[in-house]
Structures are given as C-alpha cells and as structure tokens.
Amino acid sequence: MIWNLFEFPPRRWQAEAVPLAMEAIRRGEAGIVQACTGAGKSVFTAAICGTVLRTLRPGWVVVVAVPSEALVAQTAAALRKPLGETQVGEWYGRRKSKDAPIVVVCYDSLRTFVDALAVDGRRVALYLADEVHRSSVDSVLDVVSEMEPATRLGLTATPFRSVEGEALRGWDSVIYRYTIDQAIADGVLVPFRPILWDGPEDTSATHASIDMIKAHAPEGPGVVSATTIEDAIETAEILTAHGIPSEPVHSRMSRKAVAATLDRLQSGELRAVVHVALLVEGVDLPWLRWLCMRRPRSAAVGIVQEVGRVLRTMSQPDAFGSKREAVILLPHATPILRSMAREADLDPVAAAKALREKMEEEVDPVERAETDPTVRLARSVGDVRGYVEELFEAVARLHQIDRWDISEDQRQRAPSVRQLQDLTRITEDRRRWGGRYLPERHREAVAALIEVPEVLTMGTASDLSHLLRGLRRESGRRYRAAEAKGLPKAKRFWKGVTEEGLPDVPEALIEAADHVRRAKRGRGA
C-alpha cells in the first residue's frame, strides 16, 4: 500500500480521495479533486504520483504542473520526501531536469518542457494540474493538447459548480470535495476566532490594527496585510515604531531574503510580517497564530484564501506552545466579515460552512476558469489607481469638483474605516448616488471598485468619494438652474458626463465589473 512510504498515516479525506482519483484515472476520466487550503494536497499528490510510478513504463513521465516557480520547488521537495530524490525533477528558469520519471513544472514553462519531451520521444502518462482553476486558459490548454497526456487529474481549493455544461474546460467532473468546514470539524484545520474593530470610526486602518494586535493577538507570530508594496513597507515601519517589531515581505525581495524574514518571524524575533499577496498561494506556515486583515476584504473567495493560510495545524508544539485556534483581527467590518464573526461566536464549523457557501455563490459556472477578480485587480493596483486619478481629473476639469489635498505617501496607505463606510453609504442610496451620472462602463467600474475594497488606497477612496458627491451636487445645481429658467420638470434632469476625454477602463477592472454584475444578477439584485 502506498501509505507505508509516509511518516504519518493518511488523513480521512486523503484515504478516501486517492482510490477515487485512481479509479477515475484508470477510466480515462479527467477528474478534479477539490480540497481546501491547508488540507494536505501535497501528500495526496505524492500518493497519486507514487501509485502511478509503480506501473510507469520506460519512456513515459508524470507531469505535475503548478502556477509558480516557488511552488515548483516546494512541490518537488514534498514529493521527494516519500518517493526519493532521484524520482522527481524540476523544470523552470535555469533549473531544468527532465529525465526523472516525475517532473514538476510551472505553467509558464510548460511550453518549453513539452518541446523538450518531444525531442526525447517521451510521452506523458499522467498530467496532474495543481490549482487547476488557474490552468484553463488558452495558452495552457493549447500546450496540454499538444502534450496528449494519457490521463489527467486536477486539484483546486477554489470551488465551482460542476453540473453538466458548467465544468472547467478540459475537465469532466469533480470526483471528490473536501471543504473548509469539514476540515475544521475533522481537526485538520484549527477553528478561527474573528474579532471586529469596535473603536472610533475615524481611526485609520493602521492604528486600528495596532490597537487590535496589542489587545487581542495571541502570543506568537502573525501576519498583517497591505494594499501595495509601498504600503507594506510603511506599515511595517509604523508597527515597529509602536512596539510591534515587523518587516515587510513582497515580490521585490529575493527568495532568500523572504525566507530569512520568515525565519525571524517564526523564531519570535519579529512579531509580524506585512505582506501584499504572501498568503495567496504556495506558502506553508502552520506556526502562524494570528492574522490582521488590514487590507479590506469583501469577497468570500479572497477571505477563505487568506484565512485558510493561518488555520493549518502544527504537528507538535513550538516555543509558543500548541496551536488550538487562529485569531483573525478585522479592522474593516464589511458585511460578510460581520456575519462570519457572529457565526463564529456560536459555532466555528458553522461559520466556516457559511463562509464556504457564500464563496460558492460568488463563483460563476462559466466555460472558463473563474478566479477571484480581486486577485487580478490586486496585481493591477497601479493601473486601477491611475484610472481613478485620471477619471477624477477629467470630470473635475469640467464640473469643478475639489480633491482632498493629501500627500503621495498618504494616498498609498490603506483606506480608513470611515472612508469605506462612507463609500458604502453613498452606494446604498441609489437615488442620491453620483455614479448614475457617469457613462455606463465607468459607472460599472466604479461600482466594482466599491464592491472590492481590497484594491483601494486612501487616495483612490478619497477620489471616489469626492467624485460621486461632486457629481451629485452638479446634478442638483443643473436641476435648479433649469427650474429657474422655467423648463418643464422632465427637462430639468441632467443626463450626466459624456465619454469624451475620459480614460480607458483597465482590463482587470472590466473583468471585475462583469463579475460583480453577474453576482448581483444571481442574487436577484
């Protein structure tokens, strides 16, 4: 039995999912196993690869595809532990070892790898795609088609509906599901305890975070989220100045520097690291005790991805003792986070289940893979900020709208609690919403930004608030001027801003607007 290769016996879901996956492989079915973040997909992957390896013929190879170079190294190391050093190769950048029977490759390097296999005359026995929701794009699908794998298996933590006609392209069905609430109930993940900010509304997100960390964060290492790299750097400095030793971790740092910073965090030298997208994928930090969502979250998909990273269990106690729960600090009390906190007070498993169900509602069953639009927006934060600034300036030139005068450093900080609440109030009052006076594509883009505050900074939030209020005031001024001229009531209303002179809407924001529109339609909004 394959499990004798592993240090620990399999978890319940792993023992159940492996035979189901192998049966699907034998039938030639392109099946998907969905398992939540932290469930132990690397052990499952090793069990599948080890089983296939026992009957692998010469000239054939098992390909494990992952989204990033960091995950190539991490996955390869996890596979070598039970299967052996010589059984697993890596293919990315300058590390290209294709002769092993199992090769881990990132999606961006899949093309060169398939070409190299063709030169050697080797065939693919199993194509195992991790984070499969990231692979159903034309560039990857075309390469996989040329690869002509004999069998396929997909893994994902992101849920989607799999009824007929709604599966991801290139895949047949979901053959097994293991969700975040099941994992907490099984003890695979620790329960989480959300804590909401209950201080003054005008407190900045950073200072609310400082107060919450000092009052509620348990002993041990934690993570604080930021909106941009510059914001992460500045926030780490502010936290340190307030007695919370912190360092930023971001994509401009080398892997060696990131690893060294995380080592300092784990040892207790640092109290926290501040990141932009550290917890999105490819990071296994079971020793984390708490998380501060300083970067606001409103989408359930993003919340589950981030929260899931600090729910991992520890195999044994560390210097800070055993890990029995994860504390989630919430400076921004969005409606979904308020609901999550209320549920968690009564039953952590029920709270996780409600969050998971909300996430599943957000994911549209479409022909291509749907990922959280806030992730794409987060990677395009510069484009989004530039768009908002250009939109504000274009409209302000015509309609005399004033901007709040703040420094460039302030503009890059996370928005305050009051700013986000203000934007929500402006949006909820549909009759007084200034966005109705923008052309449709800009109106939808602005609405999407307010729905996904993760990508807002203090500057963009300020510009949006002043823009929407200014448009509302302009409409009232024009109505009164038309009334004074004695025009009929029907002719007093202003139709709004024209397209002329307005900036292009960034592609990532167009996609997010489409996602928000479909989600509202699905809720009957």
KOLDRENKOL-81612 format. One line per field, with one value per residue (C-alpha): x, y, z; residue in three letters; residue number from 1. Coordinates in steps of 0.001 Angstrom, whole numbers. Last residue first. Example, Ala and Ser with C-alpha at 12.3 -4.5 7.8 and 13.67 -1.06 7.14 Angstrom:
! KOLDRENKOL-81612
xx = c(13670, 12300);
yy = c(-1060, -4500);
zz = c(7140, 7800);
resn = c(SER, ALA);
resi = c(2, 1);
//
This chain:
! KOLDRENKOL-81612
xx = c(-30307, -31716, -28773, -27616, -27959, -25821, -23132, -23254, -22765, -19948, -18110, -18545, -17231, -14233, -13478, -13686, -11429, -8776, -8930, -8299, -11092, -9893, -9692, -12467, -11998, -15277, -17405, -20133, -20949, -24563, -28117, -29046, -32703, -34603, -36299, -38988, -39763, -40689, -38196, -38960, -35439, -35173, -36038, -33232, -30765, -32132, -31699, -28200, -27130, -28656, -26833, -23584, -24022, -24498, -21464, -19407, -20551, -19516, -16166, -15383, -15967, -14117, -11115, -10898, -11089, -8423, -6092, -6600, -5919, -8465, -7653, -9180, -12282, -13985, -17612, -16547, -14226, -16994, -19368, -16681, -16177, -19920, -20392, -17338, -18793, -22222, -21232, -21165, -24169, -25538, -22297, -23470, -25680, -28534, -31378, -29322, -28568, -26553, -23581, -23007, -23409, -20854, -18402, -18730, -18204, -15039, -13746, -14654, -12661, -9631, -8206, -4830, -1909, -762, -2513, -875, 2606, 1531, 420, -3210, -5327, -8925, -9945, -12407, -15032, -15486, -17569, -15488, -11970, -13260, -14564, -11190, -9244, -11394, -11229, -7455, -6992, -9327, -7551, -4095, -5150, -6551, -3475, -1178, -3327, -3092, -1979, -4622, -7208, -6419, -6725, -9911, -11443, -11361, -10688, -13158, -11955, -13520, -16900, -18767, -20255, -19878, -18078, -19722, -22339, -19590, -17827, -21011, -21370, -17762, -18324, -21488, -19638, -16723, -19111, -20982, -17655, -16691, -20025, -21769, -19237, -18070, -21482, -21428, -17857, -18660, -21693, -19596, -16982, -19624, -20995, -17555, -16076, -12666, -10210, -10779, -8348, -8463, -7258, -6266, -7131, -5601, -1910, 288, 3046, 4820, 8263, 6774, 4156, 3971, 2420, 1033, -2410, -3074, -5685, -3374, -3354, -7089, -7903, -6344, -7865, -11225, -11348, -10394, -13187, -15656, -15186, -15401, -11850, -10112, -6294, -5718, -6881, -4817, -3877, -2985, -1097, 1208, 3132, 1471, 3295, 3011, 3149, 2457, -647, -2436, -904, 2068, -69, 520, 2528, 3362, 5320, 4599, 6057, 9645, 12488, 9983, 11750, 8962, 9168, 12945, 12680, 10027, 12461, 15230, 12900, 11873, 15508, 16470, 13522, 14736, 12647, 10735, 7759, 6985, 7610, 7623, 9192, 7658, 8562, 5282, 6282, 4583, 7619, 7700, 4074, 4780, 7820, 5917, 3075, 5446, 6949, 3562, 2050, 4941, 4374, 671, -2634, -1331, -1987, -711, 683, 1264, 3895, 3354, 1457, -2184, -3364, -6194, -5219, -1826, -2783, -6154, -4653, -2032, -4626, -6892, -3826, -3161, -6786, -7096, -9496, -12457, -14994, -13951, -13295, -15147, -12893, -14161, -12506, -12717, -11908, -10806, -11018, -7856, -7564, -7301, -9319, -12065, -14697, -12217, -11509, -15218, -15853, -13008, -14291, -13181, -14708, -14159, -14762, -15405, -16224, -15010, -12028, -10522, -12527, -13805, -17183, -20525, -22056, -23256, -23058, -19640, -20221, -17073, -14947, -11403, -9100, -8027, -6518, -6780, -6117, -5354, -4609, -2787, -1385, -1569, 1202, -81, -3468, -1728, 147, -3057, -4864, -2070, -2151, -5940, -6651, -7988, -4828, -5537, -8650, -6381, -4552, -2438, -2581, -1600, -826, -374, 1302, 3079, 5155, 8908, 10436, 13433, 12797, 9081, 9894, 11967, 9093, 6709, 9097, 9489, 5706, 5075, 7410, 4670, 2532, 5234, 6865, 7291, 8771, 8172, 10059, 13283, 14987, 13564, 15924, 15702, 16541, 17537, 14012, 11598, 11602, 12091, 12851, 11496, 12401, 16082, 15455, 13055, 9289, 8352, 10452, 10973, 7322, 7314, 10603, 9212, 6077, 8025, 10488, 7743, 5541, 8106, 8266, 4535, 1182, 1809, 2020, 2896, 3961, 4315, 6660, 6749, 9730, 10089, 6748, 5139, 3435, 4803, 5108, 1317, 921, 3773, 2361, -1083, 324, 2651, -261, -2349, 572, 912, -2855, -2677, -5882, -4218, -6249, -9433, -9593, -11283, -10312, -10874, -11441, -10301, -11751, -9548, -11274, -7978, -7525, -11053, -10314, -7057, -8896, -11498, -8748, -6837, -9853, -10953, -7525, -6744, -10080, -9515, -5977, -3256, -980, 2191, 5803, 4780, 6053, 3731, 816, 1325, 0);
yy = c(42382, 38937, 37279, 35792, 39186, 40701, 38056, 38590, 42357, 41899, 39508, 41800, 44741, 42646, 41768, 45443, 46325, 43845, 45273, 48834, 51348, 53812, 57430, 60042, 62907, 62411, 59669, 62125, 63097, 63177, 63136, 66167, 66377, 69602, 68500, 66310, 69080, 71556, 74409, 77647, 79022, 78869, 75152, 74578, 76282, 74256, 70977, 71953, 72659, 69407, 67382, 69125, 68277, 64580, 64623, 66171, 63545, 60753, 62331, 63299, 59731, 58149, 60455, 59789, 56016, 56236, 58219, 56136, 53039, 50747, 47269, 45226, 47468, 45032, 46193, 49865, 49118, 47234, 50207, 52480, 50125, 49796, 53577, 53871, 51383, 53005, 56639, 58531, 60423, 57358, 57257, 60243, 58022, 60065, 57884, 54706, 55356, 52160, 53440, 56602, 54653, 52060, 54785, 56405, 53108, 52586, 56073, 55742, 52529, 54273, 53431, 51660, 53970, 54968, 58362, 59202, 58872, 60995, 63736, 64692, 67528, 66295, 66895, 69592, 69067, 71961, 70245, 70113, 69866, 67671, 65046, 64537, 64834, 62251, 59804, 60244, 59607, 56595, 55116, 55636, 53861, 50950, 50653, 50712, 48139, 45719, 42631, 43420, 43708, 40193, 38871, 40891, 39135, 35811, 33174, 31847, 29024, 29001, 27676, 29525, 28482, 31767, 31714, 34106, 31635, 29123, 31694, 32342, 28604, 28445, 31374, 29763, 26456, 28166, 29928, 26662, 24969, 27830, 27572, 30305, 33148, 32021, 32783, 36381, 36883, 35496, 37782, 40806, 39670, 39348, 42808, 44508, 45264, 46647, 46426, 42646, 40627, 36868, 34713, 31141, 28312, 25451, 25927, 24295, 26185, 29413, 27829, 25149, 22450, 19429, 18504, 22015, 22667, 24993, 27683, 30617, 30070, 29364, 32900, 34373, 32018, 31984, 35789, 36077, 33742, 35438, 38819, 41832, 42113, 45237, 45246, 45472, 41872, 41052, 37370, 35277, 32224, 31396, 28163, 26309, 28485, 26756, 29356, 28459, 30547, 33790, 34271, 36416, 38741, 42227, 41441, 42818, 40473, 40231, 39901, 39603, 37980, 35296, 32412, 32046, 35714, 35685, 32587, 34383, 37251, 34851, 33055, 36365, 37431, 34102, 34283, 37689, 40736, 42768, 40409, 41430, 40773, 43780, 43618, 43951, 44502, 45596, 48333, 51293, 52231, 48652, 48894, 52196, 50806, 47677, 49894, 51970, 48929, 47269, 50486, 50805, 47188, 47877, 47175, 45707, 42594, 41901, 38468, 36864, 35184, 34073, 35171, 35820, 38962, 40661, 43926, 44771, 43458, 45244, 48617, 48404, 47293, 50227, 52442, 51049, 51064, 54723, 55575, 57675, 55042, 55109, 51685, 48377, 46613, 43056, 39890, 36651, 33371, 30591, 26831, 24775, 22857, 19070, 18768, 16832, 19566, 22195, 20207, 19630, 23380, 24177, 21784, 18376, 17543, 14440, 13435, 16898, 16431, 16274, 18584, 20294, 23484, 23860, 22292, 24075, 22150, 19324, 20247, 21112, 24162, 25900, 25768, 27114, 24743, 23011, 19783, 18300, 14803, 13796, 10589, 9528, 13042, 14491, 17087, 19039, 19431, 20362, 23112, 24543, 24378, 26336, 29292, 29142, 29488, 26721, 26468, 28760, 26839, 23778, 24976, 21823, 20071, 16387, 15263, 11492, 9114, 11824, 10507, 10653, 10958, 12878, 15827, 15694, 15873, 19007, 20671, 19770, 21374, 24547, 25001, 24134, 26851, 29392, 26636, 25715, 22289, 19326, 16252, 12633, 9814, 11853, 12853, 16368, 18356, 22041, 24523, 27652, 29053, 26196, 22412, 20291, 16556, 13908, 10201, 10686, 12249, 9569, 8984, 9920, 13110, 13705, 14672, 17458, 18851, 18879, 20680, 23447, 23947, 24066, 26182, 28962, 28804, 29475, 28024, 24263, 21400, 17822, 15789, 12001, 10535, 7716, 6390, 3317, 2111, 3503, 778, 1653, 5351, 5686, 4836, 7117, 10013, 9609, 9338, 12309, 14436, 13495, 14407, 17765, 18351, 18441, 20158, 23562, 25306, 23393, 20241, 19888, 16791, 17134, 14408, 13955, 10461, 7838, 5049, 4180, 7826, 7987, 4838, 6389, 9531, 7527, 5395, 8545, 10551, 8376, 7902, 11578, 12653, 10633, 11868, 9471, 7785, 9710, 9333, 8297, 5451, 2912, 4906, 3450, 0);
zz = c(-7136, -7867, -6139, -9461, -11136, -8404, -8965, -12721, -12315, -9806, -12149, -15146, -13104, -12023, -15645, -16690, -13737, -14854, -18390, -17192, -18069, -20695, -19569, -20041, -22500, -24339, -22789, -21730, -18155, -16941, -18233, -16132, -15124, -15773, -18978, -17367, -14896, -17638, -18062, -16215, -16427, -12648, -12823, -15307, -12949, -10003, -11913, -13042, -9465, -8230, -10902, -10070, -6385, -7227, -9489, -6695, -4197, -6548, -7390, -3780, -2566, -5486, -5087, -1330, -1830, -4536, -2254, 907, -1164, -2731, -4052, -1247, -1364, -3782, -4041, -4130, -7034, -8850, -8571, -10028, -12979, -13551, -13698, -15934, -18435, -18241, -18711, -15389, -13973, -12141, -10160, -8141, -5988, -4493, -5696, -5195, -1521, -958, -2951, -912, 2336, 1210, 194, 3623, 5413, 3406, 4203, 7901, 8288, 6821, 3426, 3280, 2579, -897, -898, 2416, 899, -2090, 296, 823, -607, -765, -4352, -5449, -8144, -10561, -13243, -16400, -15005, -12170, -14607, -16310, -13036, -11250, -14152, -14399, -10663, -10720, -13755, -12263, -9072, -11056, -13259, -10219, -8412, -11313, -9365, -6743, -9508, -10711, -7146, -6615, -9601, -7686, -10296, -12842, -15041, -18489, -19542, -16833, -13511, -11583, -8266, -5811, -4565, -3792, -1636, 344, 922, 2172, 4523, 5915, 6385, 8109, 10497, 11155, 11993, 14316, 16216, 18218, 18311, 14852, 13333, 14580, 13338, 9880, 9585, 10469, 7941, 5200, 5980, 5898, 9321, 8389, 11329, 11398, 13517, 12825, 15732, 14855, 17224, 19221, 18388, 20992, 22801, 21852, 21558, 19299, 19905, 17540, 14177, 13790, 12291, 9355, 10013, 9205, 5410, 5286, 6398, 3270, 708, 2522, 2626, -1051, -2127, 258, -1442, 903, 2223, 3491, 3723, 7468, 7656, 10766, 11004, 14031, 15247, 12327, 13011, 10131, 7572, 4179, 1410, -2232, -2725, -1864, 1563, 550, -1573, -132, 3000, 6448, 8701, 12402, 15911, 14710, 16672, 17631, 15900, 13315, 12341, 12037, 9830, 7749, 7171, 6143, 3711, 2129, 1785, 173, -2188, -3303, -2400, -4970, -4614, -1037, 2659, 5000, 8470, 11928, 15577, 17274, 19738, 18093, 15981, 14698, 13579, 11812, 9983, 8924, 7685, 5535, 3824, 3294, 1886, -553, -1610, -2108, -310, 2951, 5049, 8570, 9511, 12886, 15043, 18655, 21740, 20938, 19144, 21074, 22780, 21270, 17831, 17982, 18922, 16162, 13590, 14449, 14031, 10575, 9434, 10391, 13209, 12023, 13066, 16731, 18305, 17987, 15478, 14971, 16324, 14335, 16162, 13823, 14308, 13665, 10398, 10019, 13232, 11429, 12046, 10869, 7677, 7013, 7367, 4938, 2279, 986, -2375, -4548, -8184, -9599, -13264, -16869, -17325, -20364, -19938, -16410, -15797, -16317, -19210, -17000, -13345, -11935, -9816, -8652, -5547, -5298, -3411, -6606, -7886, -11388, -12738, -16308, -18234, -21426, -21805, -25321, -24823, -27827, -26122, -22882, -24738, -26236, -22891, -21205, -23617, -23944, -20239, -18041, -15917, -12953, -11882, -11842, -8736, -9232, -12606, -12710, -16282, -16157, -18634, -20616, -23523, -24177, -27669, -26386, -28745, -27870, -24157, -24737, -26620, -23783, -21281, -23330, -23459, -19812, -18543, -17720, -16179, -13671, -13935, -11569, -13267, -12249, -14006, -13750, -17015, -17299, -15087, -15986, -13266, -15186, -15240, -14593, -14872, -11768, -11392, -9029, -8736, -7944, -4522, -3259, -3211, 389, 818, -2897, -3442, -818, -2169, -5718, -4531, -2773, -5629, -8256, -5961, -5913, -9720, -9935, -11043, -10666, -13186, -12102, -15138, -14822, -17453, -20009, -21992, -19780, -18337, -15188, -13125, -9677, -10594, -10866, -7177, -6156, -8180, -6589, -3058, -3634, -4845, -1775, 486, -1311, -1050, 2738, 3888, 4330, 1624, 888, -1208, -4599, -6568, -10310, -12873, -16471, -16905, -18561, -16645, -14913, -13930, -12470, -10432, -9237, -8123, -6199, -4622, -3542, -2298, 630, 2233, 1643, 3161, 6298, 6816, 5790, 8340, 9189, 8011, 4503, 2327, 4001, 2564, -938, 0);
resn = c(ALA, GLY, ARG, GLY, ARG, LYS, ALA, ARG, ARG, VAL, HIS, ASP, ALA, ALA, GLU, ILE, LEU, ALA, GLU, PRO, VAL, ASP, PRO, LEU, GLY, GLU, GLU, THR, VAL, GLY, LYS, TRP, PHE, ARG, LYS, ALA, LYS, PRO, LEU, GLY, LYS, ALA, GLU, ALA, ALA, ARG, TYR, ARG, ARG, GLY, SER, GLU, ARG, ARG, LEU, GLY, ARG, LEU, LEU, HIS, SER, LEU, ASP, SER, ALA, THR, GLY, MET, THR, LEU, VAL, GLU, PRO, VAL, GLU, ILE, LEU, ALA, ALA, VAL, ALA, GLU, ARG, HIS, ARG, GLU, PRO, LEU, TYR, ARG, GLY, GLY, TRP, ARG, ARG, ARG, ASP, GLU, THR, ILE, ARG, THR, LEU, ASP, GLN, LEU, GLN, ARG, VAL, SER, PRO, ALA, ARG, GLN, ARG, GLN, ASP, GLU, SER, ILE, ASP, TRP, ARG, ASP, ILE, GLN, HIS, LEU, ARG, ALA, VAL, ALA, GLU, PHE, LEU, GLU, GLU, VAL, TYR, GLY, ARG, VAL, ASP, GLY, VAL, SER, ARG, ALA, LEU, ARG, VAL, THR, PRO, ASP, THR, GLU, ALA, ARG, GLU, VAL, PRO, ASP, VAL, GLU, GLU, GLU, MET, LYS, GLU, ARG, LEU, ALA, LYS, ALA, ALA, ALA, VAL, PRO, ASP, LEU, ASP, ALA, GLU, ARG, ALA, MET, SER, ARG, LEU, ILE, PRO, THR, ALA, HIS, PRO, LEU, LEU, ILE, VAL, ALA, GLU, ARG, LYS, SER, GLY, PHE, ALA, ASP, PRO, GLN, SER, MET, THR, ARG, LEU, VAL, ARG, GLY, VAL, GLU, GLN, VAL, ILE, GLY, VAL, ALA, ALA, SER, ARG, PRO, ARG, ARG, MET, CYS, LEU, TRP, ARG, LEU, TRP, PRO, LEU, ASP, VAL, GLY, GLU, VAL, LEU, LEU, ALA, VAL, HIS, VAL, VAL, ALA, ARG, LEU, GLU, GLY, SER, GLN, LEU, ARG, ASP, LEU, THR, ALA, ALA, VAL, ALA, LYS, ARG, SER, MET, ARG, SER, HIS, VAL, PRO, GLU, SER, PRO, ILE, GLY, HIS, ALA, THR, LEU, ILE, GLU, ALA, THR, GLU, ILE, ALA, ASP, GLU, ILE, THR, THR, ALA, SER, VAL, VAL, GLY, PRO, GLY, GLU, PRO, ALA, HIS, ALA, LYS, ILE, MET, ASP, ILE, SER, ALA, HIS, THR, ALA, SER, THR, ASP, GLU, PRO, GLY, ASP, TRP, LEU, ILE, PRO, ARG, PHE, PRO, VAL, LEU, VAL, GLY, ASP, ALA, ILE, ALA, GLN, ASP, ILE, THR, TYR, ARG, TYR, ILE, VAL, SER, ASP, TRP, GLY, ARG, LEU, ALA, GLU, GLY, GLU, VAL, SER, ARG, PHE, PRO, THR, ALA, THR, LEU, GLY, LEU, ARG, THR, ALA, PRO, GLU, MET, GLU, SER, VAL, VAL, ASP, LEU, VAL, SER, ASP, VAL, SER, SER, ARG, HIS, VAL, GLU, ASP, ALA, LEU, TYR, LEU, ALA, VAL, ARG, ARG, GLY, ASP, VAL, ALA, LEU, ALA, ASP, VAL, PHE, THR, ARG, LEU, SER, ASP, TYR, CYS, VAL, VAL, VAL, ILE, PRO, ALA, ASP, LYS, SER, LYS, ARG, ARG, GLY, TYR, TRP, GLU, GLY, VAL, GLN, THR, GLU, GLY, LEU, PRO, LYS, ARG, LEU, ALA, ALA, ALA, THR, GLN, ALA, VAL, LEU, ALA, GLU, SER, PRO, VAL, ALA, VAL, VAL, VAL, VAL, TRP, GLY, PRO, ARG, LEU, THR, ARG, LEU, VAL, THR, GLY, CYS, ILE, ALA, ALA, THR, PHE, VAL, SER, LYS, GLY, ALA, GLY, THR, CYS, ALA, GLN, VAL, ILE, GLY, ALA, GLU, GLY, ARG, ARG, ILE, ALA, GLU, MET, ALA, LEU, PRO, VAL, ALA, GLU, ALA, GLN, TRP, ARG, ARG, PRO, PRO, PHE, GLU, PHE, LEU, ASN, TRP, ILE, MET);
resi = c(525, 524, 523, 522, 521, 520, 519, 518, 517, 516, 515, 514, 513, 512, 511, 510, 509, 508, 507, 506, 505, 504, 503, 502, 501, 500, 499, 498, 497, 496, 495, 494, 493, 492, 491, 490, 489, 488, 487, 486, 485, 484, 483, 482, 481, 480, 479, 478, 477, 476, 475, 474, 473, 472, 471, 470, 469, 468, 467, 466, 465, 464, 463, 462, 461, 460, 459, 458, 457, 456, 455, 454, 453, 452, 451, 450, 449, 448, 447, 446, 445, 444, 443, 442, 441, 440, 439, 438, 437, 436, 435, 434, 433, 432, 431, 430, 429, 428, 427, 426, 425, 424, 423, 422, 421, 420, 419, 418, 417, 416, 415, 414, 413, 412, 411, 410, 409, 408, 407, 406, 405, 404, 403, 402, 401, 400, 399, 398, 397, 396, 395, 394, 393, 392, 391, 390, 389, 388, 387, 386, 385, 384, 383, 382, 381, 380, 379, 378, 377, 376, 375, 374, 373, 372, 371, 370, 369, 368, 367, 366, 365, 364, 363, 362, 361, 360, 359, 358, 357, 356, 355, 354, 353, 352, 351, 350, 349, 348, 347, 346, 345, 344, 343, 342, 341, 340, 339, 338, 337, 336, 335, 334, 333, 332, 331, 330, 329, 328, 327, 326, 325, 324, 323, 322, 321, 320, 319, 318, 317, 316, 315, 314, 313, 312, 311, 310, 309, 308, 307, 306, 305, 304, 303, 302, 301, 300, 299, 298, 297, 296, 295, 294, 293, 292, 291, 290, 289, 288, 287, 286, 285, 284, 283, 282, 281, 280, 279, 278, 277, 276, 275, 274, 273, 272, 271, 270, 269, 268, 267, 266, 265, 264, 263, 262, 261, 260, 259, 258, 257, 256, 255, 254, 253, 252, 251, 250, 249, 248, 247, 246, 245, 244, 243, 242, 241, 240, 239, 238, 237, 236, 235, 234, 233, 232, 231, 230, 229, 228, 227, 226, 225, 224, 223, 222, 221, 220, 219, 218, 217, 216, 215, 214, 213, 212, 211, 210, 209, 208, 207, 206, 205, 204, 203, 202, 201, 200, 199, 198, 197, 196, 195, 194, 193, 192, 191, 190, 189, 188, 187, 186, 185, 184, 183, 182, 181, 180, 179, 178, 177, 176, 175, 174, 173, 172, 171, 170, 169, 168, 167, 166, 165, 164, 163, 162, 161, 160, 159, 158, 157, 156, 155, 154, 153, 152, 151, 150, 149, 148, 147, 146, 145, 144, 143, 142, 141, 140, 139, 138, 137, 136, 135, 134, 133, 132, 131, 130, 129, 128, 127, 126, 125, 124, 123, 122, 121, 120, 119, 118, 117, 116, 115, 114, 113, 112, 111, 110, 109, 108, 107, 106, 105, 104, 103, 102, 101, 100, 99, 98, 97, 96, 95, 94, 93, 92, 91, 90, 89, 88, 87, 86, 85, 84, 83, 82, 81, 80, 79, 78, 77, 76, 75, 74, 73, 72, 71, 70, 69, 68, 67, 66, 65, 64, 63, 62, 61, 60, 59, 58, 57, 56, 55, 54, 53, 52, 51, 50, 49, 48, 47, 46, 45, 44, 43, 42, 41, 40, 39, 38, 37, 36, 35, 34, 33, 32, 31, 30, 29, 28, 27, 26, 25, 24, 23, 22, 21, 20, 19, 18, 17, 16, 15, 14, 13, 12, 11, 10, 9, 8, 7, 6, 5, 4, 3, 2, 1);
//
